[in-house]
């Protein structure tokens, strides 16, 4: 839950955000989407809502499959602990997905969006890891969203940390609205 899963799960909302705006512009369908009689701010908000729901489904399915596998092999794993650990992936992943929304509202290539937001995810992960293992640079663990990730499977969900990450994700989503509103669409 703390090694590769946050990286793997974190890329889902990044890819969804990259495809929704920059991907739609690259395949020349964004102008058609925006010609519908709905306000422009609906696209980033709907994209955020869609990848949040998809992410929730993904982490719940992951929790159930992992728990069922543990039970099948005789490992004592509490379903509640597994759900807490899996749900803890949601706010961390949403931060990077919402960051990808901002980037997608600026750049035109989904691969570049994925590279920038995915690079931020990997850099945050590595910065947190280095800060936790090297005493000289332990401050590094405090400057990334991973600082608020914790170990919910062992300690339960920390409401304050989850709140900080969710607030950051919502803030990034809100920031993406005016950025996207000023975007010129390539026809």
RAZIMO-V126540 format. One record per residue. RES is the residue in one letter. PHI is phi in radians with two decimals (NA if undefined). OMEGA is omega in whole degrees, -180 to 180 (999 if undefined). NEAR is the number of other ideal C-beta (glycine too) atoms within 12 Angstrom. Layout:
RES|PHI|OMEGA|NEAR, RES|PHI|OMEGA|NEAR
//
This chain:
X|NA|180|30, X|-2.06|-176|23, X|-1.60|-175|13, X|-1.81|-175|14, X|-1.05|179|29, X|-1.06|178|39, X|-1.24|-178|29, X|-1.11|-179|24, X|-1.21|-178|40, X|-1.11|-180|45, X|-1.35|-179|33, X|-1.02|-180|37, X|-1.18|176|46, X|-1.11|180|43, X|-1.13|179|32, X|-1.12|179|38, X|-1.18|179|52, X|-1.11|-179|39, X|-1.27|-173|31, X|-1.17|-176|38, X|-1.91|-178|43, X|-1.12|178|41, X|-1.13|178|29, X|-1.16|177|31, X|-1.24|-179|32, X|-1.13|179|23, X|-1.57|174|18, X|1.10|176|15, X|-1.94|-179|21, X|-1.13|179|30, X|-1.11|177|18, X|-1.20|178|14, X|-1.05|-177|24, X|-1.35|177|25, X|-1.41|178|12, X|-1.26|-176|14, X|-1.40|175|8, X|-2.31|179|12, X|-1.10|-177|14, X|-1.11|-177|26, X|-1.17|180|24, X|-1.09|-176|20, X|-1.10|179|37, X|-1.15|-180|41, X|-1.20|178|27, X|-1.15|177|26, X|-1.12|178|40, X|-1.06|180|41, X|-1.11|-178|25, X|-1.15|-179|24, X|-1.30|173|37, X|-1.17|179|30, X|-1.12|178|20, X|-1.08|178|26, X|-1.15|178|37, X|-1.07|177|25, X|-1.05|-178|19, X|-1.11|-177|28, X|-1.23|176|36, X|-1.19|177|24, X|-1.12|176|19, X|-1.02|-180|30, X|-1.08|-178|33, X|-1.16|179|19, X|-1.15|180|18, X|-1.12|179|27, X|-1.11|179|26, X|-1.08|177|16, X|-1.12|178|15, X|-1.08|179|20, X|-1.10|-180|16, X|-1.07|-180|11, X|-1.71|176|11, X|1.36|178|8, X|-1.51|-180|14, X|-1.45|180|11, X|-2.29|-180|26, X|-1.25|180|18, X|-1.07|179|20, X|-1.09|178|16, X|-1.14|180|25, X|-1.16|177|33, X|-1.12|179|27, X|-1.08|179|29, X|-1.09|-180|35, X|-1.26|179|35, X|-1.12|178|35, X|-1.14|177|38, X|-1.23|-174|46, X|-1.05|-176|39, X|-1.13|178|41, X|-1.11|-180|47, X|-1.17|-180|48, X|-1.12|177|46, X|-0.98|-176|43, X|-1.30|174|49, X|-1.14|179|52, X|-1.21|173|45, X|-1.07|178|39, X|-1.11|175|48, X|-1.08|179|50, X|-1.09|-179|37, X|-1.09|-179|38, X|-1.14|178|46, X|-1.34|-178|39, X|-1.84|-176|28, X|-1.66|-173|28, X|-1.81|-177|24, X|-1.88|179|22, X|-1.08|178|29, X|-1.15|178|22, X|-1.23|176|23, X|-1.03|-180|40, X|-1.09|179|32, X|-1.12|-178|23, X|-1.23|-178|27, X|-1.21|177|42, X|-1.15|175|31, X|-1.09|177|24, X|-1.12|177|30, X|-1.07|-179|38, X|-1.15|178|25, X|-1.09|177|24, X|-1.08|179|34, X|-1.08|-178|34, X|-1.16|179|23, X|-1.08|178|26, X|-1.11|-179|32, X|-1.11|179|25, X|-1.11|179|21, X|-1.10|-180|22, X|-1.43|-176|22, X|-1.84|-179|14, X|-1.98|-176|15, X|-1.07|-178|11, X|-1.16|-178|9, X|-2.16|-178|17, X|-1.09|177|17, X|-1.11|-178|16, X|-1.12|-179|23, X|-1.18|-177|25, X|-1.63|-173|16, X|-1.87|180|18, X|-2.16|175|30, X|-1.05|179|37, X|-1.12|176|38, X|-1.04|-178|27, X|-1.66|-175|32, X|-1.33|176|41, X|1.15|-180|31, X|-2.31|-175|23, X|-1.16|180|33, X|-1.17|179|29, X|-1.69|-172|17, X|-1.97|-176|16, X|1.41|179|20, X|-1.29|175|29, X|-1.66|-174|21, X|-1.03|-179|18, X|-1.16|179|14, X|-1.14|177|25, X|-1.07|179|27, X|-1.08|179|15, X|-1.10|-179|23, X|-1.14|179|38, X|-1.13|178|28, X|-1.10|177|21, X|-1.11|180|29, X|-1.14|179|37, X|-1.13|178|25, X|-1.06|178|20, X|-1.09|178|34, X|-1.10|179|38, X|-1.11|178|21, X|-1.10|-179|24, X|-1.16|-177|38, X|-1.13|179|28, X|-1.21|177|17, X|-1.13|179|25, X|-1.20|-179|38, X|-1.10|180|21, X|-1.61|-177|14, X|-1.27|172|29, X|-1.50|-178|14, X|-1.64|176|24, X|-1.43|-178|16, X|-1.57|999|11
//
